[in-house]
Amino acid sequence: MIDTSKREQRLASIEKKRERMHAVIDEENYEYTPGEKDIEITDLNVPLNVAVYARVSTGDELQTTSYELQQIYYEDFVRRHPDWTLVKIYADEGISGTSRNKRVEFNKMIDDCHAGKIDLIVTKSVSRFARDVLITMGIVRELQKMKPPVGVLFESEGILSLSSQSQMALSFLASVAEEESRIRSRSMETSLRMRLDNGIPLTPKLFGYTHDTDGNLVVNPVEAPTVKLVFYMYLYGYSTQQIADALTALGKKTYYGLAKWTSSGIVQILRNERHCGDVHTRKTFTLDFHDHKKYKNTGQRPRSLYKNHHEAIIKRDDFIAVQKLLDNARYRNNPFLPELRVIDKGILKGFVVINPRWAAFKEEDYYKASQSSYGSDDNPADQSAGEVQVEVAAGDFDLREFEVARMELFDSKSRPAITFSDRFIKLSAICTHKLAERNRIELLVNPITRKFAIRTAKEGNRQSVICSKKENKQFTPKQIPITAFYETLYSLFGWNTDYRYRIAGRMYEDGKEIAYIFDSANSEAFLKSYLIPRGAENTDGEYST
């Protein structure tokens, strides 16, 4: 059965709402204040302080013409509005619109807006203002929130940012401008890959060279002597800053025609392989078109190396030597030319002298140097320094059926040892006590037999390091940094960088000369403390494997 009373109540409630919508206003007790009208372009004929922003993304001749025309056009554009006062034309030339990082004038204009100097910004189009949707919309909204608000007039699109109806159109056009930059970046990447695939390397302008009519690099007879001077001065031990100062004093001009040279400019000349006749393409790449930040190409993009591509100014051997010096300079070891010295006789035969500050030489270099000390009849793998053959007489104790116990099972404090850990090495106390004041040592490695050695060195030895320090009349071990050689050493010995290693060794003495040889076959591995599972440590706080 239908409940008619509830239906009547609902209808009565609806009727009351309808009556309220037709309420009669008491004019004597009612006051109405209209809100601000939405600003349109037609409302801009009022006194305003106007700024003009112009931008071109490249510095070529055609873009320069566009840049100049924009300024002339908008000067006249402002003059056609008698109530407007031109504050300034802010212009960035040769700057991309995908970032604010290098847009000096753009950032200065926004600062002036915050300072109350500008009421309106006029620009040609959304793409001239910015090619990043976040920058465009972020700046527009930032300016809108100011008191009073600052508007942006995009002249080509007829959009005023202060209009509430402009937001959707402005957001869409900003997205289109950003996508145009993305497409252009992708097109340039495709063009570059097509050149590389067809053996056509890019050879941009370079100090020391000019281009002929076919675009090939040709030695510049005026600049080439300066390039040679830079390389030879560096090989003779001058720093990049000293070379820069010398060229400035000589009145030599830089690539850009400047009279003052800089250290970074010298490094760019020394690092460029085109000075020795080669072309190495795609050494860097841009990951994101927004920030244009360049990254070193370590395989992320295809690369090509063209040897003997053009006439060289510098010999390849000199160029390679300079690269090794520059690499070593990172470890403050650049006063001399790097070299690998190998010992060709004695108990250290096949050992290569190393310097812990050298970064240039890798595993292959040490293998080749060590191998060069062995003759065709030598078998370096059989080399075991210090091992002697003993003849056993009748009645002597025969050990042939006994198992040989590992050295680490015995007292580690009473035997010579060396520890490798966290880019440092450290001799045991028994070694430094024996060396005493002869604590200047050379480091050596035999990559073939996988042995490490130290030996006493003379004062002035450039490869030497100090292995101990004197405390309370005792020489105690000190850490020896091997930052540059650390990864190479671990690779030579097949070690895991998550571990620290300790190797037992033997001492050899010949008069004033002392040497210790450490065989990696007798090494102990300890997991680094921060990798040790809780509760698994031994009494020394280590976890041995």
SERO-336121 format. One record per residue (C-alpha): z, y, x; residue in one letter. Coordinates in steps of 0.02 Angstrom, whole numbers, plus 50000, padded with zeros to 5 digits. Layout:
! SERO-336121
+-------+-------+-------+-----+
|     Z |     Y |     X | res |
+-------+-------+-------+-----+
|     Z |     Y |     X |   A |
...
+-------+-------+-------+-----+
! end
This chain:
! SERO-336121
+-------+-------+-------+-----+
|     Z |     Y |     X | res |
+-------+-------+-------+-----+
| 50000 | 50000 | 50000 |   M |
| 49951 | 50173 | 50067 |   I |
| 50095 | 50290 | 50106 |   D |
| 50033 | 50451 | 50024 |   T |
| 50184 | 50554 | 50077 |   S |
| 50144 | 50540 | 50264 |   K |
| 49963 | 50583 | 50233 |   R |
| 50014 | 50740 | 50137 |   E |
| 50132 | 50792 | 50278 |   Q |
| 49992 | 50775 | 50408 |   R |
| 49872 | 50878 | 50303 |   L |
| 50004 | 51013 | 50278 |   A |
| 50033 | 51022 | 50467 |   S |
| 49846 | 51044 | 50500 |   I |
| 49837 | 51183 | 50371 |   E |
| 49981 | 51277 | 50454 |   K |
| 49889 | 51272 | 50623 |   K |
| 49732 | 51342 | 50540 |   R |
| 49833 | 51483 | 50464 |   E |
| 49905 | 51528 | 50638 |   R |
| 49729 | 51543 | 50708 |   M |
| 49693 | 51678 | 50578 |   H |
| 49850 | 51777 | 50610 |   A |
| 49845 | 51965 | 50576 |   V |
| 49886 | 52072 | 50729 |   I |
| 50012 | 52212 | 50708 |   D |
| 49915 | 52351 | 50795 |   E |
| 50069 | 52462 | 50814 |   E |
| 50165 | 52329 | 50913 |   N |
| 50021 | 52254 | 51015 |   Y |
| 49947 | 52312 | 51180 |   E |
| 49795 | 52232 | 51268 |   Y |
| 49751 | 52255 | 51454 |   T |
| 49581 | 52184 | 51508 |   P |
| 49570 | 52086 | 51675 |   G |
| 49463 | 52131 | 51823 |   E |
| 49278 | 52103 | 51798 |   K |
| 49196 | 51967 | 51903 |   D |
| 49109 | 52056 | 52047 |   I |
| 48920 | 52043 | 52052 |   E |
| 48790 | 52106 | 52176 |   I |
| 48747 | 52248 | 52057 |   T |
| 48926 | 52312 | 52075 |   D |
| 48911 | 52346 | 52263 |   L |
| 48852 | 52526 | 52244 |   N |
| 49025 | 52591 | 52288 |   V |
| 49097 | 52657 | 52452 |   P |
| 49110 | 52508 | 52570 |   L |
| 49133 | 52480 | 52756 |   N |
| 48993 | 52357 | 52794 |   V |
| 48968 | 52240 | 52943 |   A |
| 48805 | 52149 | 52980 |   V |
| 48802 | 51979 | 53062 |   Y |
| 48645 | 51913 | 53149 |   A |
| 48624 | 51751 | 53249 |   R |
| 48487 | 51652 | 53335 |   V |
| 48520 | 51477 | 53401 |   S |
| 48413 | 51479 | 53560 |   T |
| 48370 | 51603 | 53695 |   G |
| 48181 | 51583 | 53701 |   D |
| 48059 | 51726 | 53677 |   E |
| 48018 | 51692 | 53494 |   L |
| 48201 | 51684 | 53446 |   Q |
| 48236 | 51845 | 53540 |   T |
| 48103 | 51931 | 53434 |   T |
| 48187 | 51864 | 53276 |   S |
| 48355 | 51924 | 53340 |   Y |
| 48292 | 52102 | 53369 |   E |
| 48202 | 52108 | 53201 |   L |
| 48360 | 52054 | 53109 |   Q |
| 48457 | 52198 | 53183 |   Q |
| 48321 | 52327 | 53142 |   I |
| 48300 | 52261 | 52965 |   Y |
| 48485 | 52264 | 52921 |   Y |
| 48515 | 52436 | 52996 |   E |
| 48384 | 52498 | 52872 |   D |
| 48458 | 52385 | 52735 |   F |
| 48627 | 52471 | 52750 |   V |
| 48549 | 52645 | 52755 |   R |
| 48466 | 52611 | 52586 |   R |
| 48640 | 52606 | 52508 |   H |
| 48706 | 52785 | 52518 |   P |
| 48886 | 52733 | 52482 |   D |
| 48892 | 52608 | 52625 |   W |
| 48955 | 52645 | 52801 |   T |
| 48892 | 52532 | 52941 |   L |
| 49041 | 52476 | 53045 |   V |
| 48946 | 52372 | 53173 |   K |
| 48809 | 52243 | 53194 |   I |
| 48890 | 52085 | 53261 |   Y |
| 48760 | 51976 | 53345 |   A |
| 48767 | 51809 | 53438 |   D |
| 48610 | 51766 | 53536 |   E |
| 48568 | 51590 | 53594 |   G |
| 48721 | 51515 | 53506 |   I |
| 48724 | 51367 | 53386 |   S |
| 48799 | 51391 | 53214 |   G |
| 48882 | 51220 | 53205 |   T |
| 49039 | 51280 | 53294 |   S |
| 49143 | 51438 | 53317 |   R |
| 49191 | 51399 | 53498 |   N |
| 49064 | 51512 | 53586 |   K |
| 49023 | 51634 | 53445 |   R |
| 49113 | 51782 | 53521 |   V |
| 49041 | 51914 | 53404 |   E |
| 49070 | 51808 | 53249 |   F |
| 49253 | 51782 | 53292 |   N |
| 49273 | 51967 | 53333 |   K |
| 49199 | 52011 | 53162 |   M |
| 49326 | 51899 | 53072 |   I |
| 49467 | 51979 | 53172 |   D |
| 49406 | 52151 | 53118 |   D |
| 49409 | 52092 | 52937 |   C |
| 49591 | 52045 | 52957 |   H |
| 49622 | 52216 | 53034 |   A |
| 49556 | 52300 | 52875 |   G |
| 49403 | 52376 | 52957 |   K |
| 49274 | 52284 | 52850 |   I |
| 49249 | 52271 | 52660 |   D |
| 49084 | 52176 | 52657 |   L |
| 48984 | 52066 | 52777 |   I |
| 48796 | 52060 | 52758 |   V |
| 48697 | 51918 | 52835 |   T |
| 48521 | 51852 | 52817 |   K |
| 48560 | 51679 | 52750 |   S |
| 48690 | 51541 | 52740 |   V |
| 48614 | 51454 | 52892 |   S |
| 48630 | 51613 | 52997 |   R |
| 48813 | 51629 | 52949 |   F |
| 48855 | 51449 | 52996 |   A |
| 48780 | 51274 | 52997 |   R |
| 48941 | 51185 | 52958 |   D |
| 48998 | 51172 | 52778 |   V |
| 49182 | 51174 | 52826 |   L |
| 49161 | 51334 | 52928 |   I |
| 49059 | 51421 | 52794 |   T |
| 49173 | 51380 | 52648 |   M |
| 49332 | 51398 | 52752 |   G |
| 49288 | 51574 | 52813 |   I |
| 49228 | 51630 | 52641 |   V |
| 49390 | 51574 | 52559 |   R |
| 49493 | 51649 | 52700 |   E |
| 49409 | 51818 | 52671 |   L |
| 49431 | 51805 | 52482 |   Q |
| 49621 | 51788 | 52502 |   K |
| 49637 | 51951 | 52596 |   M |
| 49711 | 52106 | 52514 |   K |
| 49589 | 52180 | 52471 |   P |
| 49466 | 52035 | 52478 |   P |
| 49316 | 52041 | 52594 |   V |
| 49149 | 51980 | 52527 |   G |
| 48999 | 51901 | 52613 |   V |
| 48826 | 51945 | 52549 |   L |
| 48694 | 51812 | 52589 |   F |
| 48541 | 51921 | 52567 |   E |
| 48403 | 51789 | 52562 |   S |
| 48492 | 51681 | 52432 |   E |
| 48559 | 51831 | 52332 |   G |
| 48736 | 51761 | 52337 |   I |
| 48895 | 51863 | 52344 |   L |
| 49047 | 51758 | 52395 |   S |
| 49168 | 51860 | 52287 |   L |
| 49081 | 51803 | 52129 |   S |
| 49167 | 51654 | 52049 |   S |
| 48996 | 51586 | 51995 |   Q |
| 48935 | 51579 | 52176 |   S |
| 49048 | 51441 | 52240 |   Q |
| 48946 | 51292 | 52186 |   M |
| 48781 | 51365 | 52247 |   A |
| 48859 | 51420 | 52411 |   L |
| 48936 | 51249 | 52442 |   S |
| 48770 | 51165 | 52409 |   F |
| 48671 | 51281 | 52524 |   L |
| 48802 | 51262 | 52662 |   A |
| 48781 | 51073 | 52651 |   S |
| 48592 | 51093 | 52663 |   V |
| 48610 | 51204 | 52818 |   A |
| 48723 | 51075 | 52901 |   E |
| 48603 | 50933 | 52859 |   E |
| 48459 | 51031 | 52937 |   E |
| 48555 | 51036 | 53101 |   S |
| 48591 | 50850 | 53088 |   R |
| 48406 | 50811 | 53060 |   I |
| 48355 | 50925 | 53205 |   R |
| 48481 | 50839 | 53320 |   S |
| 48417 | 50667 | 53268 |   R |
| 48237 | 50724 | 53296 |   S |
| 48278 | 50784 | 53472 |   M |
| 48362 | 50617 | 53510 |   E |
| 48208 | 50522 | 53450 |   T |
| 48093 | 50633 | 53552 |   S |
| 48197 | 50605 | 53708 |   L |
| 48195 | 50416 | 53685 |   R |
| 48006 | 50418 | 53662 |   M |
| 47988 | 50511 | 53828 |   R |
| 48099 | 50386 | 53918 |   L |
| 48010 | 50236 | 53841 |   D |
| 47844 | 50305 | 53903 |   N |
| 47903 | 50347 | 54079 |   G |
| 47903 | 50536 | 54058 |   I |
| 48069 | 50602 | 54128 |   P |
| 48133 | 50774 | 54089 |   L |
| 48132 | 50886 | 54243 |   T |
| 48215 | 51050 | 54195 |   P |
| 48218 | 51198 | 54313 |   K |
| 48320 | 51172 | 54471 |   L |
| 48372 | 51277 | 54619 |   F |
| 48259 | 51230 | 54765 |   G |
| 48109 | 51184 | 54658 |   Y |
| 47977 | 51263 | 54548 |   T |
| 47854 | 51184 | 54425 |   H |
| 47667 | 51172 | 54452 |   D |
| 47540 | 51189 | 54311 |   T |
| 47567 | 51006 | 54262 |   D |
| 47755 | 51026 | 54251 |   G |
| 47791 | 50930 | 54412 |   N |
| 47931 | 50979 | 54530 |   L |
| 47870 | 51068 | 54687 |   V |
| 47981 | 51122 | 54832 |   V |
| 48018 | 51309 | 54830 |   N |
| 48000 | 51366 | 55013 |   P |
| 48119 | 51512 | 54985 |   V |
| 48262 | 51416 | 54903 |   E |
| 48245 | 51246 | 54991 |   A |
| 48326 | 51306 | 55156 |   P |
| 48480 | 51360 | 55057 |   T |
| 48492 | 51186 | 54979 |   V |
| 48483 | 51107 | 55153 |   K |
| 48616 | 51226 | 55216 |   L |
| 48733 | 51179 | 55072 |   V |
| 48717 | 50992 | 55108 |   F |
| 48736 | 51006 | 55296 |   Y |
| 48886 | 51123 | 55285 |   M |
| 48973 | 50999 | 55170 |   Y |
| 48935 | 50854 | 55287 |   L |
| 49010 | 50955 | 55429 |   Y |
| 49175 | 50971 | 55336 |   G |
| 49163 | 51138 | 55245 |   Y |
| 49238 | 51143 | 55071 |   S |
| 49133 | 51193 | 54921 |   T |
| 49228 | 51358 | 54910 |   Q |
| 49197 | 51395 | 55094 |   Q |
| 49012 | 51360 | 55068 |   I |
| 49008 | 51475 | 54916 |   A |
| 49092 | 51614 | 55014 |   D |
| 48970 | 51592 | 55158 |   A |
| 48816 | 51603 | 55045 |   L |
| 48888 | 51757 | 54960 |   T |
| 48915 | 51838 | 55130 |   A |
| 48737 | 51793 | 55184 |   L |
| 48669 | 51880 | 55030 |   G |
| 48587 | 51723 | 54958 |   K |
| 48545 | 51730 | 54773 |   K |
| 48597 | 51596 | 54650 |   T |
| 48477 | 51511 | 54529 |   Y |
| 48515 | 51648 | 54403 |   Y |
| 48488 | 51785 | 54532 |   G |
| 48674 | 51823 | 54553 |   L |
| 48744 | 51879 | 54720 |   A |
| 48911 | 51787 | 54702 |   K |
| 48918 | 51598 | 54723 |   W |
| 49053 | 51486 | 54650 |   T |
| 49128 | 51320 | 54702 |   S |
| 49068 | 51236 | 54541 |   S |
| 48891 | 51298 | 54574 |   G |
| 48894 | 51218 | 54747 |   I |
| 48954 | 51053 | 54672 |   V |
| 48809 | 51055 | 54548 |   Q |
| 48686 | 51069 | 54693 |   I |
| 48772 | 50930 | 54791 |   L |
| 48778 | 50813 | 54640 |   R |
| 48597 | 50832 | 54587 |   N |
| 48496 | 50679 | 54641 |   E |
| 48332 | 50772 | 54619 |   R |
| 48364 | 50856 | 54787 |   H |
| 48332 | 50687 | 54871 |   C |
| 48173 | 50654 | 54769 |   G |
| 48247 | 50549 | 54628 |   D |
| 48264 | 50582 | 54442 |   V |
| 48409 | 50503 | 54349 |   H |
| 48387 | 50533 | 54163 |   T |
| 48517 | 50539 | 54026 |   R |
| 48671 | 50561 | 54136 |   K |
| 48760 | 50641 | 53988 |   T |
| 48740 | 50637 | 53800 |   F |
| 48802 | 50732 | 53648 |   T |
| 48901 | 50627 | 53527 |   L |
| 48926 | 50754 | 53386 |   D |
| 48803 | 50893 | 53346 |   F |
| 48947 | 50998 | 53276 |   H |
| 49037 | 51032 | 53440 |   D |
| 48893 | 50996 | 53561 |   H |
| 49020 | 50920 | 53682 |   K |
| 48937 | 50819 | 53820 |   K |
| 49002 | 50649 | 53875 |   Y |
| 48962 | 50550 | 54031 |   K |
| 48837 | 50414 | 53989 |   N |
| 48912 | 50249 | 54045 |   T |
| 48793 | 50142 | 53942 |   G |
| 48807 | 50218 | 53768 |   Q |
| 48628 | 50284 | 53782 |   R |
| 48476 | 50215 | 53877 |   P |
| 48454 | 50278 | 54055 |   R |
| 48314 | 50280 | 54183 |   S |
| 48307 | 50307 | 54371 |   L |
| 48143 | 50363 | 54450 |   Y |
| 48151 | 50345 | 54640 |   K |
| 48036 | 50448 | 54752 |   N |
| 47978 | 50543 | 54599 |   H |
| 47941 | 50704 | 54695 |   H |
| 47955 | 50779 | 54868 |   E |
| 48134 | 50775 | 54933 |   A |
| 48227 | 50920 | 55012 |   I |
| 48371 | 50810 | 55074 |   I |
| 48364 | 50636 | 55151 |   K |
| 48431 | 50501 | 55037 |   R |
| 48559 | 50443 | 55167 |   D |
| 48630 | 50620 | 55177 |   D |
| 48636 | 50631 | 54988 |   F |
| 48730 | 50465 | 54974 |   I |
| 48853 | 50519 | 55109 |   A |
| 48888 | 50680 | 55015 |   V |
| 48921 | 50584 | 54853 |   Q |
| 49050 | 50477 | 54941 |   K |
| 49134 | 50632 | 55012 |   L |
| 49139 | 50713 | 54840 |   L |
| 49214 | 50555 | 54765 |   D |
| 49348 | 50552 | 54899 |   N |
| 49386 | 50736 | 54873 |   A |
| 49469 | 50688 | 54709 |   R |
| 49602 | 50603 | 54815 |   Y |
| 49617 | 50747 | 54940 |   R |
| 49527 | 50653 | 55077 |   N |
| 49368 | 50752 | 55109 |   N |
| 49381 | 50819 | 55289 |   P |
| 49279 | 50677 | 55363 |   F |
| 49133 | 50564 | 55324 |   L |
| 49186 | 50396 | 55248 |   P |
| 49150 | 50240 | 55346 |   E |
| 49186 | 50054 | 55338 |   L |
| 49245 | 49976 | 55501 |   R |
| 49255 | 49787 | 55519 |   V |
| 49347 | 49691 | 55655 |   I |
| 49233 | 49563 | 55739 |   D |
| 49355 | 49460 | 55844 |   K |
| 49533 | 49401 | 55857 |   G |
| 49653 | 49349 | 55721 |   I |
| 49592 | 49494 | 55613 |   L |
| 49409 | 49445 | 55624 |   K |
| 49320 | 49488 | 55462 |   G |
| 49454 | 49612 | 55407 |   F |
| 49389 | 49780 | 55350 |   V |
| 49490 | 49938 | 55383 |   V |
| 49524 | 50029 | 55220 |   I |
| 49593 | 50197 | 55172 |   N |
| 49695 | 50206 | 55010 |   P |
| 49618 | 50375 | 54971 |   R |
| 49437 | 50315 | 54974 |   W |
| 49357 | 50292 | 54803 |   A |
| 49174 | 50275 | 54854 |   A |
| 49168 | 50096 | 54919 |   F |
| 49171 | 49951 | 54797 |   K |
| 49188 | 49761 | 54807 |   E |
| 49009 | 49732 | 54865 |   E |
| 49029 | 49855 | 55009 |   D |
| 49183 | 49764 | 55075 |   Y |
| 49101 | 49593 | 55057 |   Y |
| 48949 | 49648 | 55155 |   K |
| 49053 | 49730 | 55291 |   A |
| 49163 | 49576 | 55311 |   S |
| 49016 | 49456 | 55311 |   Q |
| 48932 | 49554 | 55451 |   S |
| 49069 | 49502 | 55574 |   S |
| 49033 | 49316 | 55554 |   Y |
| 48894 | 49225 | 55643 |   G |
| 48778 | 49098 | 55564 |   S |
| 48888 | 48955 | 55624 |   D |
| 49051 | 49031 | 55563 |   D |
| 49133 | 48975 | 55404 |   N |
| 49250 | 49117 | 55356 |   P |
| 49322 | 49016 | 55213 |   A |
| 49400 | 48899 | 55342 |   D |
| 49482 | 49043 | 55434 |   Q |
| 49671 | 49033 | 55427 |   S |
| 49748 | 49150 | 55553 |   A |
| 49902 | 49085 | 55638 |   G |
| 49878 | 48902 | 55591 |   E |
| 49881 | 48784 | 55742 |   V |
| 49844 | 48599 | 55762 |   Q |
| 49994 | 48498 | 55825 |   V |
| 49984 | 48326 | 55902 |   E |
| 50126 | 48212 | 55847 |   V |
| 50197 | 48094 | 55976 |   A |
| 50264 | 47921 | 55936 |   A |
| 50438 | 47930 | 55862 |   G |
| 50419 | 48109 | 55798 |   D |
| 50461 | 48147 | 55617 |   F |
| 50301 | 48120 | 55516 |   D |
| 50272 | 48247 | 55375 |   L |
| 50103 | 48184 | 55316 |   R |
| 50168 | 48103 | 55156 |   E |
| 50279 | 48251 | 55109 |   F |
| 50231 | 48383 | 54981 |   E |
| 50220 | 48561 | 55045 |   V |
| 50336 | 48675 | 54946 |   A |
| 50279 | 48851 | 54899 |   R |
| 50354 | 48990 | 55004 |   M |
| 50420 | 49087 | 54853 |   E |
| 50546 | 48946 | 54822 |   L |
| 50640 | 49003 | 54975 |   F |
| 50741 | 49160 | 55011 |   D |
| 50622 | 49305 | 54984 |   S |
| 50732 | 49432 | 55073 |   K |
| 50721 | 49348 | 55242 |   S |
| 50532 | 49337 | 55256 |   R |
| 50396 | 49469 | 55279 |   P |
| 50315 | 49517 | 55114 |   A |
| 50214 | 49654 | 55032 |   I |
| 50219 | 49707 | 54849 |   T |
| 50073 | 49779 | 54748 |   F |
| 50121 | 49872 | 54592 |   S |
| 50063 | 50021 | 54487 |   D |
| 49943 | 50092 | 54616 |   R |
| 50069 | 50076 | 54756 |   F |
| 50106 | 49951 | 54893 |   I |
| 50273 | 49925 | 54979 |   K |
| 50323 | 49821 | 55129 |   L |
| 50483 | 49720 | 55128 |   S |
| 50633 | 49781 | 55228 |   A |
| 50612 | 49648 | 55362 |   I |
| 50439 | 49720 | 55401 |   C |
| 50495 | 49900 | 55414 |   T |
| 50648 | 49852 | 55519 |   H |
| 50535 | 49763 | 55641 |   K |
| 50409 | 49906 | 55646 |   L |
| 50548 | 50035 | 55663 |   A |
| 50474 | 50194 | 55737 |   E |
| 50300 | 50118 | 55741 |   R |
| 50288 | 50151 | 55555 |   N |
| 50111 | 50224 | 55558 |   R |
| 50000 | 50080 | 55502 |   I |
| 49821 | 50037 | 55454 |   E |
| 49780 | 49937 | 55297 |   L |
| 49650 | 49799 | 55307 |   L |
| 49573 | 49675 | 55187 |   V |
| 49466 | 49520 | 55206 |   N |
| 49378 | 49495 | 55040 |   P |
| 49305 | 49328 | 55093 |   I |
| 49469 | 49242 | 55138 |   T |
| 49562 | 49351 | 55013 |   R |
| 49692 | 49410 | 55137 |   K |
| 49776 | 49577 | 55162 |   F |
| 49843 | 49641 | 55328 |   A |
| 49930 | 49788 | 55409 |   I |
| 49937 | 49836 | 55592 |   R |
| 50016 | 49975 | 55691 |   T |
| 49908 | 50129 | 55717 |   A |
| 49907 | 50274 | 55837 |   K |
| 49946 | 50454 | 55796 |   E |
| 49789 | 50545 | 55736 |   G |
| 49713 | 50390 | 55656 |   N |
| 49635 | 50461 | 55497 |   R |
| 49646 | 50295 | 55405 |   Q |
| 49831 | 50272 | 55441 |   S |
| 49978 | 50290 | 55321 |   V |
| 50167 | 50298 | 55343 |   I |
| 50256 | 50142 | 55278 |   C |
| 50440 | 50187 | 55297 |   S |
| 50567 | 50328 | 55307 |   K |
| 50722 | 50344 | 55412 |   K |
| 50887 | 50344 | 55319 |   E |
| 51057 | 50323 | 55403 |   N |
| 50973 | 50267 | 55565 |   K |
| 50879 | 50132 | 55471 |   Q |
| 50694 | 50127 | 55426 |   F |
| 50682 | 50087 | 55242 |   T |
| 50519 | 50044 | 55150 |   P |
| 50429 | 50182 | 55056 |   K |
| 50293 | 50168 | 54926 |   Q |
| 50116 | 50191 | 54992 |   I |
| 49998 | 50261 | 54859 |   P |
| 49831 | 50170 | 54845 |   I |
| 49765 | 50253 | 54687 |   T |
| 49584 | 50255 | 54743 |   A |
| 49586 | 50075 | 54807 |   F |
| 49698 | 49995 | 54676 |   Y |
| 49567 | 49930 | 54554 |   E |
| 49450 | 49873 | 54693 |   T |
| 49589 | 49773 | 54777 |   L |
| 49642 | 49688 | 54615 |   Y |
| 49461 | 49643 | 54582 |   S |
| 49437 | 49572 | 54759 |   L |
| 49589 | 49460 | 54739 |   F |
| 49552 | 49414 | 54557 |   G |
| 49716 | 49487 | 54498 |   W |
| 49770 | 49548 | 54327 |   N |
| 49817 | 49733 | 54320 |   T |
| 49956 | 49692 | 54196 |   D |
| 50051 | 49608 | 54339 |   Y |
| 50133 | 49661 | 54500 |   R |
| 50111 | 49545 | 54648 |   Y |
| 50212 | 49499 | 54801 |   R |
| 50135 | 49407 | 54948 |   I |
| 50229 | 49322 | 55088 |   A |
| 50159 | 49352 | 55262 |   G |
| 50171 | 49314 | 55446 |   R |
| 50197 | 49429 | 55593 |   M |
| 50090 | 49433 | 55751 |   Y |
| 50142 | 49533 | 55904 |   E |
| 50046 | 49575 | 56061 |   D |
| 50141 | 49695 | 56172 |   G |
| 50160 | 49856 | 56075 |   K |
| 50041 | 49799 | 55938 |   E |
| 50113 | 49720 | 55781 |   I |
| 50014 | 49648 | 55636 |   A |
| 50063 | 49563 | 55474 |   Y |
| 49940 | 49453 | 55378 |   I |
| 49970 | 49415 | 55194 |   F |
| 49874 | 49275 | 55108 |   D |
| 49845 | 49303 | 54922 |   S |
| 49853 | 49114 | 54900 |   A |
| 50041 | 49132 | 54928 |   N |
| 50062 | 49272 | 54802 |   S |
| 50190 | 49282 | 54663 |   E |
| 50148 | 49372 | 54501 |   A |
| 50273 | 49470 | 54398 |   F |
| 50237 | 49540 | 54227 |   L |
| 50267 | 49728 | 54219 |   K |
| 50435 | 49770 | 54141 |   S |
| 50368 | 49856 | 53985 |   Y |
| 50265 | 49700 | 53943 |   L |
| 50411 | 49576 | 53961 |   I |
| 50470 | 49497 | 53796 |   P |
| 50652 | 49535 | 53759 |   R |
| 50768 | 49402 | 53827 |   G |
| 50639 | 49331 | 53946 |   A |
| 50691 | 49429 | 54101 |   E |
| 50767 | 49347 | 54253 |   N |
| 50915 | 49419 | 54344 |   T |
| 50804 | 49547 | 54433 |   D |
| 50734 | 49615 | 54270 |   G |
| 50566 | 49532 | 54303 |   E |
| 50467 | 49393 | 54224 |   Y |
| 50388 | 49281 | 54355 |   S |
| 50235 | 49173 | 54322 |   T |
+-------+-------+-------+-----+
! end
